[in-house]
Amino acid sequence: MEYKISEVVKRTQIPKSTILYYIREGLLPEAKKLKSNVHRYSNEHIELLEYIKYMKQEMGSSNEQIKTILQNKNQSLSSSFSRIAPLMQTLGNISKDTKHYTKKAFIKEYKIDTLFLDELLNEDILMPLGDDDFTQKEAFVVNLVKKFQEIGVDYTILKKYVHHAKILAELEYKMQKELCAMRDDQNFSTLWKIMFETLFNAKEYIFNRATHKVMHSALKEEILKK
């Protein structure tokens, strides 16, 4: 289906000037030219505009990041790191102003026993984003494990979290491959929204609500026993 630019603006809620800017910058393909001042846009333009808007608003992606991704959009998610870079950055959950340490500097800064740190790394309780890249997030987990130990309780729950997290990660990767296999120019942004919103919104909702449901049931049962 073909659209006038006014129709594209209405459908996407993106100003005409912005759409033309995206075309100049190479984020969008050129419109079909019927006459000197008559252009028509396709469903692909609308799909890509929805994707660009989503990536900017929800992922904070720059024009350059989006351009790189779109230049590789016909590759699989698995084979093109540039496409999943914004996703990996968000999953890493590391802010730009976070201080990074080498393993040696991390041990010195937070006064951590080397053998203890290696144990947590081997158990995947600690999962730094790089082999020699530690942050305050790793320090938080180390201190949490120490609190378990201080009161004489094994941190088994964290080990179980790791086990189930790996199973969940495999499910998420399977979802990503299935979505990628279905991708075409007409559903590009929709599939990305499904993946991002499953990973960042639905997962949080399901896990937190499941915890709430179990605790609420336990509380009700406890009250009934009194």
N, C-alpha and C positions, 0 to 999 in steps of 0.2 A: 504494500500500500504506500502511496506517496502523499506527502503533506506539504503545505505551505509553511513558511517559517513561523507565521502567526499561530498556526495550529500546533507546531512543536512547542512554542513558548507556552501555550495554554496547557498542553498535556504535561509538560515537565516543570512548569513554574520557574523556568530559567530564562533570564532576559535575553533578548535578541543579541545585544552587544556581547554578552558572555558567550553565546553559542558561536558567533562569528570569530571571537577571540580564540576559542578552543580549536576551530578549524585552522586559523592562521598558525597556531602553535603546534599543530599536528596531533592533537588529542582526538579529533574527529576527522572522518574522511570528507572530502569535498562534496557538496551537494550536487545533484544532477542538474545540469544547466540546459534549460529548454530554449531560452532566449537570453539576450544580454542582461536583463534585469529580472529574469524569471527562473527561480531555482526550486527544486523539489527535494524533500528529505524523505528518508525511508524509516522503516521500523528499526533498522540497525542504529540510526542516529538517536532515536528515542531511547533505545536500550542502553546505548553507551552513555548518554547524558544522565540517565538514572543511575548508572554505575558510578560515574564521576561524582555526582552529587552525594551519593552514599559514602564513597571513599573519603571525600572531603569532610563531610559532617560527622560521620561515625568513626573513621579511622584517623582523621587528621592528616591524610596524605597530601603531599605537594603535587603541583602540576608535573614536575619532572618525574616523580615516582610513578604517577598514574600513566604518563606517556610511555615510560619504560615497560610497564605492565602490559599496556594495550598493544605495544609493538610485538609482544610475545604471546598475545592472547590465543593464538592457534596452537600453542604448545600445551602439553599437559601440565597440571599443577606440579606434579612430581619432578618433571624434567626442567622446569623453569623457575629457578630460585627468585628471579626478579618479580614474578607474579605473587609469590607467597611471602615476600619480604615484609610487607605491612602486617600480614597476619602473624608472622613469627615475632615481629617487634612487639605486637600487642600481647601475644601469649607470654613473651618474656617478662612483661610488666615491669620494665626498668625505665625510670624517668631519665630525661636527658641530663639532669644535674646530679645523678647518683654518682657517688665516689666509688671507683673501682680499685681493687687491690690484687697484687699477685698473691699466690698462695703463701709465700714467705712473709710478705707484708701483712697479710690478713691474720696469720698466726700471731705475729708480733703485736698488731693493733688491738686485737681482741683477747690476747693472752690465752690461746687455745692450745691444748696438748696435741702434738702432731699425730700421734697414734690414734687419739680419739677422733680427730678430724678425718683421718684416712678411713676409719671404721664407718663413719657416717657417709662418706663418699662411696665406699664399696657397697653399702646397703641402699644407696640411692635415696637416702633421707635428705642428703644435700645433692642438688643437681645444678651447679653453676652453669651459666650459658657457654662458658669457654673453659678449656682445660686449666687455664691459669688466670681466671677472671672471677673474683669473689666480690660480693657487695654486702650491704647491710642486711639484705634479705637472708643471705646465708648465715649471718651473725644471729639474726632473730631465731632461726631454726636451731642453731647450736645452743643458744640460751634456753630455748624451750625444752630441748632434750635434757639439759642440765637440771632444769626444774623438776622433771620427772625423776631424775636420779636422786636429787636432794631429798625427796620425800619417800624414796625407796620403792618407786613404781617403775616397772619396765615400760619402755616407750613402744610397746607392741602395736598400739593403735596407729602410730605413725608408719610402722612397717606394713601394716595392713592397708593403710592409705596408699602407699607406694604400689603395692600389689594391684589394687583395684584401679588405681590411676593408669597403670600401664595397660590394663584390659580396656579401660575406657578410651585411651589414646589410640589403641588398635581399631576400635569401633569408629572413632572419628576419622581415622585415616581411610578406612573402608568407605565411609560416607563421602569423603572428598573424592576418591577414585570413581565412585558411582556417579557423582555429580559431574565430574569432568568428562566421563564417557557420554553424558547426555548433552553436552554443551554445543550450542551453535550460536550464530549471530543474533538470533531472536530471543534467546533466554540467558544471555551472558550475565547481565546484572542480577537477574532473579536468582540464579544458582549461587552467585557470590553472596547475596543477601541471606539465602538459606544457610550457607555454611557459616558465615560470621555470626548470624543471630542465634544459630544453634550452639555455637561454641561459647558465646559471650553472654547471651541473655537466657536462652532456654536452659542451659546447663546449670546456671546459678539458681534459676527458679526451681527446677526439679530437685536439686540437691538440698537447697535450704528448706523447701516445703516438705521434703521427705523427712528431714531432721525434725522439723516442727511437728509433723504428724505423729512420728514415733514418740517424741517427748510428751506431746499432748495426750496421747493414748495412755502412756505410762502414768502420767499425773492423774488422769481420770480413774485409772485402776487403783492407784494408791489411795485416792480419796474414798472410793467405794469400800475399800477394805477397813477403813476406820470406823 
